[in-house]
Amino acid sequence: MHPIVAAAVFVFCGGQIQDCSPATRDGFARWAATEHGRALISRIDGKVIVTEDATEGAAGRAPEPGIATLTSMGPRVFTLILNPGFVLPKGMVPLPDQPATPADMMAAAWAGEMLHIEFYSRGISLPHHQRDDFQQEWSATAAELGFSALRHDDEDERQYRRRRAIVRVIGGTH
């Protein structure tokens, strides 16, 4: 295990990493122990506020900060929201090279969402998924975690997007 010299400052789940779920802690440890995780942590200049939300529609999300943060030369604050409640449905067999446990999914969520935060820290706003440099970094990090078949792109996230209601008025007068 390599020591981590972090440029990023993490504020975990109300102040202490012990206050986070075991899956979140284990996922962080696995991701931060990778070569790409350590490098990314050292490149981020700012504070990352980590929260857990069991109602989050995906394993993780890193909301795009406001324009002031993206263009700021001073201290930056980023938000990372994780949902450590991932479990495979009972009787389901995990696919090869895909997350199988809550800690696996949190490691992947840390990797993907921190990659978004790293782009934000460089002043690069969304969208990121179609960028070659994003996909190259994601693929390398996912492979280090043992998830070489795991995608992180627009198709992967479509299932979590809510459809807007469509209202049609049939008949009636104008």
Secondary structure, 3 states (H helix, E strand, C coil): CCCCCCCEEEEECCCCHHHCCHHHHHHHHHHHCCHHHHHHHHHCCEEEEEEECCCCCCCEECCCCCHHHHHCCCCCEEEEEECCCCCCCCCCCCCCCCCCCHHHHHHHHHHHHHHHHHHHHCCCCCCCCCCHHHHHHHHHHHHHHCCCCCCCCHHHHHCCCCCCCCCCCCCCCC
